[in-house]
Amino acid sequence: MTSVGGSASRIESERASAGRIPDFFLVGHAKSGTTALYEMLGRHPQIFMPQSKEPWFLADELLERAPPRPEGTPSTLAEYEALFSDAKPNQLVGEASALYLWSRTAPARIAELAPEARIVAILREPTSFLRSLHMQFVESYVETQADLRQALALEPARRRGEQIPRHTYWPKALLYSEHTRYVELLRRYHERFAPEQVLVLIYDDFRADNTATVKRVLRFLDVDDGVDVEPREANPSVGVRSGVAHRALHALSVGHGPGSRTLKRAIKTVVPRQARRRLVRTTKEKLVYVPPAPPDEQLMAELRGQLKGEVQALSEYLDRDLVALWGYDDVQ
């Protein structure tokens, strides 16, 4: 296989180490059940999932400016392998980075590192997916435009490098249309992996029956599907009450600006790290986050009209009638 760019060359040069690497990858989509699936698989005795979800190591786009986080982001293969060092010899090792499906570089990086790996993707009806993804980006400071219609309208300017939020971590991720090119995203993996190595799930099935979907994944991974795994729901979408308060809390938590850095250093000297994290989380839950507002039905209808062709193409690609499942029959 031909190397592709810097990360692939780095993997080639470092792969002599004997550390564990993943046997399978949950590659996304974001906001489509990957966190719940990650947590459920991590409870299976034959599977090891690292405590740090979303390593991002195999997607160059996610490492251009990695967000600050307590556990850090691996920048070398040795650091990446260390995430899996506690896996037992008889366990499969898994990794879950929900934006690997969107990434243009991750399929090649994964194939170079682990050509025999198995890939699990979850797809969600595209308009509800876009709405949830946008809310997640606002919540996680990737996006500052809280109105979905306006955020979508900014895409041409953002392609020119304009209207990019000052402190956003992943400017390319704000090109929302690229997240809904489902057939293109899947082909990147099918070009690198054999059909039997790629499992494509539909979010509706997972929502309807967590247990049955997880058993399907366990059979795909060739581990015991008779183990009871408690159903989970994780990372529900939230709205942001105040963009100003949200950004101010973020500036304080990561130390943007001299005033924020000074205050953060003062807090760190008197408040333990775990207590600081609990304080930030509690503040967000009580003062910043609110239940999401109802969707803009006119915008949703417009998006469904724009995305029907993609849904039709995906239905043909997967040989499943997603047009009917997702209610696109009457969309013009």
C-alpha positions in Angstrom: 0.0 0.0 0.0 1.3 3.4 -0.9 2.0 5.8 2.0 -0.1 8.9 2.1 1.6 12.0 3.6 3.3 12.7 6.9 1.3 10.6 9.3 1.6 7.5 7.2 5.3 8.0 6.9 5.5 8.5 10.7 3.6 5.3 11.3 5.9 3.4 8.9 9.0 4.6 10.7 7.7 3.9 14.2 5.9 0.6 13.7 8.8 -1.5 14.9 7.5 -1.1 18.5 5.7 -4.1 20.0 2.8 -2.2 21.5 -0.9 -3.1 21.1 -2.8 -1.4 18.3 -6.6 -1.6 17.7 -8.2 -4.6 16.2 -11.3 -2.6 15.3 -12.4 1.1 15.0 -15.7 2.8 15.6 -15.3 5.5 13.0 -18.5 7.5 13.6 -20.7 9.2 12.7 -20.7 11.8 15.5 -24.0 12.2 17.3 -25.2 8.8 16.0 -24.6 6.5 19.0 -20.9 6.0 18.9 -20.4 6.9 22.5 -23.1 4.6 23.7 -21.7 1.8 21.5 -18.2 2.5 22.8 -19.4 2.2 26.4 -21.4 -0.9 25.8 -18.6 -2.7 24.0 -16.2 -1.6 26.8 -18.3 -3.7 29.3 -17.7 -6.9 27.3 -15.0 -9.1 29.0 -13.4 -10.0 25.6 -13.1 -6.3 24.5 -10.8 -3.6 25.7 -11.8 0.0 25.1 -9.4 2.8 26.4 -10.7 5.2 28.9 -9.8 8.0 26.5 -12.4 8.0 23.8 -11.6 10.0 20.7 -7.8 9.7 20.4 -8.0 11.3 16.9 -4.4 10.1 16.2 -5.2 8.7 12.8 -6.9 11.8 11.3 -4.6 14.6 10.3 -7.4 17.1 10.2 -8.1 16.6 14.0 -4.4 17.1 14.9 -3.9 20.5 13.2 -4.9 22.2 16.4 -6.1 19.6 19.0 -8.4 20.9 21.7 -6.8 21.1 25.2 -8.0 18.2 27.4 -6.7 16.8 30.6 -5.8 13.4 29.2 -4.0 15.0 26.2 -3.9 13.9 22.6 -1.4 11.4 21.4 1.2 12.8 19.0 3.4 9.8 18.6 2.7 6.1 17.9 4.1 5.2 21.2 1.7 7.5 23.0 -1.1 6.1 21.0 -0.2 2.5 21.7 0.0 3.4 25.4 -3.7 3.9 25.4 -4.1 0.2 24.9 -1.4 -1.1 27.2 -3.8 -2.4 29.8 -5.5 -4.7 27.4 -5.3 -8.4 28.3 -3.7 -10.8 25.7 -7.1 -12.5 25.1 -9.0 -9.2 24.5 -9.7 -7.4 21.3 -8.7 -3.8 21.3 -11.0 -1.1 20.1 -10.8 2.6 19.3 -13.6 5.1 18.8 -13.1 8.5 17.2 -16.4 9.7 15.8 -14.9 12.0 13.2 -12.8 9.3 11.5 -15.7 8.7 9.1 -15.6 12.3 8.0 -11.8 12.5 7.8 -10.2 12.3 4.4 -7.0 11.0 5.9 -8.1 8.5 8.6 -9.0 5.6 6.2 -5.5 5.4 4.8 -3.9 5.9 8.2 -5.9 3.1 9.7 -5.2 0.8 6.8 -1.5 1.4 7.1 -1.4 0.8 10.8 -3.9 -2.1 11.0 -4.8 -3.5 7.6 -6.7 -6.4 9.1 -8.8 -4.2 11.4 -12.5 -4.1 11.3 -14.4 -0.9 10.8 -17.8 0.0 12.3 -19.8 3.0 11.1 -23.2 4.3 12.2 -25.3 6.5 9.9 -28.2 8.7 10.9 -30.9 10.4 8.9 -28.9 13.4 7.5 -31.1 16.4 8.6 -31.4 15.2 12.2 -27.7 14.4 12.1 -26.7 17.9 10.9 -28.8 19.5 13.6 -27.2 17.4 16.3 -23.7 17.8 14.9 -24.2 21.6 14.8 -25.4 21.6 18.5 -22.4 19.5 19.4 -20.0 21.8 17.7 -21.5 24.8 19.5 -21.3 23.0 22.8 -17.6 22.0 22.2 -16.5 25.4 20.9 -15.8 24.3 17.4 -18.7 26.5 16.2 -19.7 30.0 17.4 -22.7 30.5 15.1 -25.6 29.2 17.2 -28.2 29.4 14.4 -28.0 26.3 12.1 -29.3 28.1 9.0 -26.7 30.8 9.3 -23.9 28.3 10.1 -24.8 26.4 6.9 -24.9 29.6 4.9 -21.3 30.4 6.0 -19.9 27.4 4.2 -18.8 29.2 1.0 -17.0 31.9 3.0 -15.4 29.3 5.2 -14.1 27.4 2.2 -12.2 30.6 1.4 -10.8 30.7 4.9 -13.2 33.5 6.0 -15.6 33.6 8.9 -13.7 31.0 10.8 -14.2 31.3 14.6 -11.0 32.6 16.2 -10.5 29.7 18.6 -12.1 26.9 16.6 -10.1 23.6 16.7 -11.2 22.1 13.4 -12.0 24.7 10.7 -12.5 22.0 8.0 -15.1 20.3 10.1 -17.3 23.4 9.8 -18.0 22.5 6.1 -21.2 20.8 7.1 -22.1 19.5 3.6 -19.0 17.2 3.7 -20.4 15.3 6.6 -23.5 14.2 4.7 -21.8 12.8 1.6 -22.5 9.3 3.0 -21.6 7.3 0.0 -18.3 9.1 -0.5 -17.4 8.7 3.1 -18.1 4.9 3.0 -16.2 4.4 -0.2 -13.0 5.8 1.4 -13.1 2.8 3.7 -14.3 0.3 1.2 -11.4 1.3 -1.0 -9.0 0.3 1.8 -10.7 -2.6 3.4 -12.4 -5.8 2.2 -16.3 -5.8 2.4 -16.2 -8.3 5.2 -14.1 -5.9 7.3 -16.6 -3.0 7.2 -20.0 -3.0 9.1 -22.4 -0.2 8.4 -25.1 0.3 11.0 -28.2 2.5 10.9 -28.8 4.7 13.9 -32.6 4.0 13.8 -31.9 0.3 14.5 -29.6 1.1 17.4 -32.2 3.4 18.9 -34.9 0.9 18.5 -33.0 -2.0 20.0 -29.6 -1.3 21.6 -29.1 -4.9 22.5 -29.8 -6.5 19.1 -27.4 -4.0 17.4 -24.6 -4.6 19.9 -25.0 -8.4 19.4 -24.7 -7.8 15.7 -21.4 -5.9 16.3 -20.2 -8.6 18.7 -20.8 -11.3 16.0 -19.0 -9.1 13.5 -16.0 -8.9 15.8 -16.2 -12.6 16.4 -16.6 -12.5 20.2 -19.3 -14.0 22.4 -22.6 -12.3 21.6 -24.3 -14.1 24.5 -22.8 -11.7 27.1 -25.4 -9.4 28.5 -24.4 -5.8 27.9 -26.4 -3.1 29.6 -28.1 -0.7 27.1 -26.7 2.8 27.2 -27.6 6.3 26.0 -24.9 8.9 26.0 -24.1 12.4 25.0 -27.7 13.8 24.5 -27.8 17.0 22.5 -28.1 20.3 24.4 -28.6 23.9 23.6 -26.5 26.8 24.8 -28.3 29.4 27.0 -25.8 32.1 26.5 -23.0 32.2 23.9 -21.2 34.9 25.9 -21.2 32.8 29.1 -20.3 29.7 27.2 -17.3 31.3 25.5 -16.2 33.0 28.8 -16.3 29.7 30.6 -14.3 28.1 27.8 -11.7 31.0 27.9 -11.3 30.5 31.6 -11.0 26.7 31.4 -8.3 26.7 28.7 -6.7 30.0 29.6 -7.3 32.1 26.5 -6.1 35.7 27.1 -3.8 37.1 29.8 -6.7 37.7 32.2 -8.0 34.2 31.8 -4.6 32.7 32.2 -3.9 34.6 35.4 -7.3 33.6 36.9 -6.8 30.0 35.8 -3.4 29.8 37.4 -4.9 31.2 40.7 -7.7 28.7 40.7 -5.3 25.8 40.0 -3.3 26.7 43.0 -6.2 26.2 45.4 -8.6 23.8 43.7 -7.6 20.2 42.8 -8.0 19.1 39.2 -10.9 16.8 39.7 -12.8 19.4 41.7 -12.1 22.0 38.9 -13.6 19.6 36.3 -16.7 19.0 38.4 -17.1 22.7 38.9 -16.9 23.4 35.2 -19.3 20.6 34.4 -21.8 21.7 37.1 -21.6 25.3 35.9 -22.3 24.3 32.3 -25.2 22.1 33.3 -26.9 24.7 35.6 -26.0 28.0 33.9 -25.0 27.4 30.3 -26.8 24.4 28.8 -30.5 24.1 28.3 -32.7 21.5 26.5 -32.4 22.0 22.7 -34.9 24.3 21.0 -37.4 22.6 18.6 -36.0 22.2 15.1 -36.7 24.8 12.5 -39.2 22.7 10.5 -38.9 24.9 7.4 -35.1 24.5 7.4 -35.5 20.8 8.0 -37.8 20.5 5.0 -35.4 22.5 2.8 -32.5 20.2 3.9 -34.5 17.1 3.2 -35.1 18.3 -0.3 -31.4 19.0 -0.8 -30.3 15.7 0.7 -32.8 13.3 -0.9 -30.4 12.4 -3.7 -27.8 11.4 -1.2 -30.3 9.3 0.7 -31.3 7.6 -2.6 -27.7 7.0 -3.5 -27.0 5.5 0.0 -30.1 3.3 -0.3 -28.7 1.8 -3.5 -25.1 1.6 -2.1 -26.2 -0.3 1.0 -29.1 -2.2 -0.7 -31.5 -1.0 1.9 -34.6 1.3 1.5 -33.5 4.3 3.6 -35.8 6.5 1.5 -38.8 4.9 3.1 -37.1 4.4 6.6 -36.2 8.1 6.8 -39.4 9.4 5.3 -38.1 10.7 2.1 -40.8 9.1 -0.1 -42.8 12.4 -0.5 -39.9 14.8 -0.5 -39.7 16.7 -3.7 
